[in-house]
Amino acid sequence: MKLRHEAPGLSGGWYRPLSDGAMHQIAEAAFRLLEKSGMAVYSPAAFAAFQAAGAPTDAEQQRVWLPRSLVEDAIASNPSSITLFSRDGEADCILENNRVHYGTGGTAIYVLDPDTGERRQSTIEDVARNAFMVQRLENVHLFTINVFPNEIETVDDIDINRFFHSLDNTTKHVMGGIYTMAGLKQAVTMCEMIAGSPGALHEKPFASFITLIISPFKIDHDYGDMTCYLAEKGLPVVVPTEPICGTTAPITLAANVLTHIAETLGGIALVQSVRKGAPGICGSVGSITNLRTMDHLGGPIERALLNAAVSQLAQQFELPLYSTAGTTDSLIVDTQATYESAMSNLLVAMSGANYIHDAAGLMEADLTVSYEKLIIDDEILGMCQRVLRGIEVNDDTLAVDLMIEKGPGQDYLGEEHTVQHMREEFFVPKLANRRKRGQKGADQDALATARQIAADLLAAPAATCLDPGIREQILSTWPSIRPGRSQASR
């Protein structure tokens, strides 16, 4: 009998840091902020879209005010359910209600080298390797491109390289941040080639894109134009915001949650101003400040509180949410890295956040990815999945008749009921050491096991996830694509 697989999309919503009254107060304040203070909009396309939608504007100040009615109309027209498709249909992620999914993220600029353990700059090879590993991790449901190819010198070549090597190494959904409009258009064209046509990609988008609202309350030239382009194409676009307590947002958690929800609603309003019904995804990435150094922090428990609170509000508005958890400020894969990642992943998952990015592999305040930590976090996420599955109660699982039949003082080891349920009732870890002292392997720690699993995965033969003919067509169309893992063995 196979172990039970916890499929993507289990329901959360059990953890609610905000009362109903607090949610209402924050929502009302968000509408008021957008109407009275508005947003600075430096993108010509975004400014024109807001004007066409009827928003009051000031061209000299590059300022847009968003009436409550406009924002409410945007919330109503934005899809409440968005599917991030996998190419093989095995890991489709349906973002709706309180369904929970996990993925990577961060666009880190460093990795801990899996061979030396030393931190070094990330490369195209690391993009490919991370996608290859995610393809094989059971509890990481989609791949958000998590490292930067530092060797790419021409900025317009970054997007095509990142998306190609991701799609070449995983059939799971690929999501990524974007760097230039030229690069974005190349990536979209490549995805259309893989899908077979623009219409086929629109019908089942296996790639999605992340822009950004710049805190506090700014839509810049490039991200605004790219958001408009994606909305017009009808492709899923995340409009996240990253307010930091004490620097780009007031220091209190309540004010940070308010900034989060107001700014990302501004992004949804932009998407819907361009094209009614376009798939916009809210986003929350913010955190708190280390007041000793003024640095951004990745692993504080308050970050989990913030993202869980935004999750509640997104569910209230019936908007799909891209959230954040699983990060740590530790510089090495140690006890701190595991407890910070585990606490935030569990709390945000229990809040019902639809897609939790950064959930696996990320560390050092989002600067570095570790291959061993990818393995450890996959196990943490498996435990989160088991929590979300909860306890199934029915006549069979209660086993009342069996207990009456057996009577007092009897064991259940040989019962058919035990055989039927023993492999699916419990989460079975790959890393946790449950041996007794003195047994063979009792001194093997989880990090060493994770390191071995990562090494075994990376030693597997390279293989493309693309149709060979389309792959060759892509490489001939864009000679700027650098060699990576799946090409190295060819």
N, C-alpha and C positions, 0 to 999 in steps of 0.2 A: 504494500500500500504506500502511495506517495505521501510525503508530508504535505499538509494543507498549505496552499499558496495564498497569502493575503493579497488579493488583487487590488489594483489601484482604485481609489474612490471610496474607501470606508468612511463612515460618517463620524465627524467630531461634534463640536458644539457643546461639550460638557463643561468646559472651563470658560467662565464669563467674568472677567475682571471688572466689567462695567455693569451697574444696575440699569434697569430700563429707563429710569429718570435721567441718569448720567448720559446714556446714549442719546436720548431726546435733546438734552441740553447741548451736547457737542454738535449734533446734526444741525440744530437751529443756529448755533454760532457759526458753523461752516457756511451756511447759506448767507448769513449776514456779512461775513468776511468777504466772500466773493462778490456780493452786490455792492458793498460800501467801499472796500479797499481795492478789490479787483486784482489783476495780474499784469505784470510787465511783460509785453509780448514783442520780442525782437525778430520774430520770423515773419517775413512778408506774407507767406502763404497762410500762416495761422491767423495773422491780423485780419487778412481779407476774409477768411472763413468765419471768424467771429462777427465781423461787420455784416456779412451776408446773412448771418443767423439773427441779426437784430440787436446785437450787444452794443451798448454805448462805448465809444472809443475816443481816444485823443491821440492823433497821429504824432503830434509834437512830443508828447510824453511817452509814446509807444505803450499806452495804457489801455486796458480793456476791463470794463466792469460787467460782471455776469449776473443779470437779474435772476431772481429765484425761479421764475417760470422757465427761463432758458435751461437752467441746470436741471430742474425737475423733468423737463421734456427730454433732456439728454439721458437721464437715468432711465426713463421709461422706454426710450427707443434703443438703448444699448442692450444687446442680448444678455439675458440672465443666465444662459448656459452656453459655454463655448467649449468645443472639443478640440484638444490638441492631439492630432492623429499621429500614430506611429505608422511607419511605412508597411509593416507586415501585419498590422491589425492586432498584435499581441499585447500592446501596452498603450492603448488609447486612453487619454486622460480627459475626463469630463469635468470641467470646472463649473460647478453650480452648487447652490445651497451650502451645505457644510461638508461636502465631499473633499477628502484630503489626498494629496499626492506630494511626492518628494522628488527633488532633483538637486543637481550641482549648481554652481554659480560663482560669481565673484570677479571674473576676469583678473585673476591674480597675476602678478608680474614675476613671481618666483615659484619654484617647486623645491621640495626636499628630494634630492636626487635618489631614486630607489636603489641605486648601486652603492653610492658613497655615503648617503645620509646627509650630505652637505647641502646647504641652500645655494641655489644658482638661479640665473635668469631662465624663465620658461621659453620654450621654443615651439615651432610647428610640430616637432616630434611629440611634445607633451600634449598638444591639442589632440593629436591622433591617439596617443596612448590613453588619455583620460576617456575619450569617447569609446575606445575599445573595451576598457574596463567597465564603464557604465553599462555597456551592452550586456555584460555578464553578471551584473549585480541585481539581485532579486528585488530589493526594496527601494532602489533608485529608479523612479518611473520614467523620468525623461532627462535629457542632457541639456543643461544650460552651459554654453561654452565657458569654461571656467579658468582658462589661462590665456595669456597674451603671447603672440609670437614675436618675441623681441628682435629676431633677426630680420624681420620685414622692414625695410627702410622706406618704402614708398607707401604713404598712408592710404592711398586708394586701393592698394593690394591687400590690405589687412582683412577686410570682410570676406572677400572671395576665398582666401586661404583658410580662414577660420571655419567658415561654413562648409567648404569642400571637405576638409579633413575630418570634420565631425560627421557629415553625412556618409562619408566613405567608410566609417568605422562603427556606426551604430544605425540600427533601424528604428530606434526609439525616437520620439519627437525631439527635434533640435530647436532650442531657443538661444538667441544671442543678442548681445548689445551690438551697436553699429557705430561706425566711425566717420564715414563720409557718405554723401548722397550717391556719389559715383559707385562706391563700394556696395552700398545697399542695392542699387539697381542691378549690379552684376550678380549679387547673391540671389535676388528674386528671379532674375532671368535663368540662372542655373537651376533653381528649384522648379521653375516651370518646365525646363527641359527634362528633369528627372520625373516630374509628374506626368508629362506627355503633352500638356498644354496649359495656358494660363487658367482656363476654366476648370481643369482637373485639379490644379493646386488650390484654387478658390473653394472648390467643393470639399476637398479633404486636405487642408493645410497641414503638412508634416513639419513645417518650420514656422516659427514665429519670431518676433523682433521686439527689442526693448529700446525705448527712447528714454527720456528723463524730463521731469519737471525740476528745475533748479531751485532749491530752497534759498531764501524765502520767496515764493510766488513769482517765479520767472520762467518764461518759455523762451529759450534762446533761439538764435537764428537756425542753427543746423538741426537740433532736435525737433523744433517746431515744423520745419519744412519736411523732415523725414516722417514725422507723425502724420502729416497731411497726405504724403505720398502713400503710406501704408493704408490709411483709412480709405483713400480713393480706390486703392487696389482691392479693398475688402479683406485684407489679411490680418490675422491677429496681431495686435500691437499692445504692449504693456506700457502704461504711462505712470511709472513709479516716481516716488518722491523720497528724499533722504534727509529730512530735517534732523539736526543734532541738538539735543538739549543744551542750552547755554551758549550756542554759537549761532546756528542758522534758525533756531527756534527758541522761544522762551524756555527757561530751565526746567519748568515743571512737566511732569509726565502728561498731565491733562492737556496742557498747551501744545505739547508735541503731537499727541493724538489728534487734536483739532487741526494742527498744521497739516499732518498727514492726510486726513480725510478731505480737507478743503482743497489742497493742492491736487490730489489725484482726481477729485471730482472736476476740477478745472481741466485736467487732461481728458477725462471722459467727455466733457462738454465740447472740447476741441474736436475729438474724433467724430462725434455726432453732428457737429456743425459742418464737417466736410461731407459726411455721408451717413444718413440715417440708417441705423441697423448695422453699421460696421462693427466688427468684434473688438471692442476696447476692453482692456483688462486693468483694473485698479492695481496699484502697487505700493507696498510699504517696506522701506529698507532702513529707516532711520534708527538712531541709537542715542547714547548719551556721551558726554564729554568727560575725559579724564581731566579733572579740574587742576591737577598738579602740572600737567603738561599741555593741556588744551588739545590733546589728540582725540580722534574718534576711537571708540571702543567697539570691539566685535562681540565679546562674550558676556557682558553683564546681564544679570537676570532681568533688569529693567527693560532690556531690548525685547525680551520675550513678552513682558507685560504690554509694551507698546504695540507689538505686532498682533498679540491676541486681542487687544482692544479694537484695533483697526479691523480685524477679522469679524468681530461682532457687528461693527457698523456696516461693513460690506454686505454681510448677510441681511442686515436690516434693509439696505437699499436694493438687495437682490442683484448685486454686481459681482462678477467673478473677480477673484483676488489672487495676486502674486505677492507672497509674503516672504519673510526671512526668518531663519533659525539655523541652529547647528554650528554657529561660528564660535571661535575662541580667541582669546588674546595671547594664549600660550605660544612660545616660540618653538616648542618641541612637542612631539606627541607624548603627552604625559597624563598624570591624573587630572590636572586642571583642564587639559584639552577635552578629556572625556566627560567630566562632570558638567562643564559649561555647555558642551554640545548636546549632551543628553537632556539636561534640564530644559533648554530652550526648545529643542525639537519636540519634546513631549508636551510642553505647555501650549505651544502654537498649534501642534496637531490636535490636541484636545479642544482648542478653540474652534476648530473647523475651518481653518484657512485652506483655500482650495489648492494652491500650489505653493509649497514651501521650498524656495530656492536657497542656495548656500548650505543645504542640509547635509552635505557629505563632502569631506575632504578639505574644507577651508580652515585656515588658522592664521595666527599672527595679525589680528585685526583686519582680516580679509586680504592680506598681501600675498599669502603663500598657500599652495596646495600640496598636500602630502598623499602619496599613494597608499601608505599604510593606513592613514586616517580615513581614506575612502572605504577601506574594508571595515574598519572599526565602526564608522558611522552607518554603514549598511546594516550591521548587527543592531546598533541602537535603533535604527528605523524599523527593523523587524520587530523589536520589542514595542515600539510605539504602535505598530500595526496590530500587535496582539492586544494592546490596551484598547484600541479603537474597536476591535471586534467584540469586546465585552464578554459577558457570560451568557451563553445560550440556555434558556430555560424552557423545557418542554417535558412531556411525559418520559421520553426516552432519556434525556440528560439527567432528570431527577432520579430516575431508577428506583422509584418507591417499591414497585412490585419485586424487583430483584432483592432489595434490602429486607422486605418481608419474607421472601422465600428463603434467604440465607439465614436470617435470624441473628441474634446477638453472638458476638465472639468469633465470627467467621471472616476470612479474608476474601479478596476479590481478584487475586492474581490470575487465576485460571478461567475466569469467566469470559464468555464471548463478548459481553458488553465492554470489558476492558480492552480486548483485542480490537474491537470495532472503533473505539475512541482514542486509544492511547497515542496514536501518531498525529492526530489532528487537534487534540485538546490543548497541548502545550507548545510554547515556542521553544524550539530546539536550537541553542546557539552553536555557532561554529568556533567562536573564539573563547568563550568563558570556560575556565578550567574547573571541572566538577569532579576531578579525581581525588582520591584520598591520599594523604601524605604517605610517601613511601611507594606508591604505585608508579609504574612506568609513565613518564610524561608529566608527573605531578609538579615538576619544577618549571614547566613550560608556561610562560606568561602570555597574556593576550596580544601584546605588541609583537612579540616574536612570531606568534602564529599568524598575525595579520601581515607581517613582513613576508613570511613564506608564501602565503596565499597570493599576495600582490606579485611576488617574483614569479610564481608559477603561471599566473594569468599573463604577465607581460612576456613570458618565454614562449607562449603559444604561437603557432604560425600566424603570420599576418594574412589577412583576407579582406577583400573589399565587400562592402554591403551594397554596392551599386551595380547596376547592369553593366557588364564590360563594355558594350558598345557605346552606351551613353557616357560612361566614364572616360573613354578615349575621346569622345566628342567634346566633353568639358575641358579636358587637358589641352586639346588642340585649339579650343576657342580662347582659353586664358592661359597663355604660356607663362604668366607671372605666378602661377600656382607652384609652390616649392614642393620638392619631394618630402614625403612623410612616411609613417610606419608601413602602410599597406603598399606603398610604391617601392620601399626599400628592398623588399624581397623579390621584386619582379625583374 
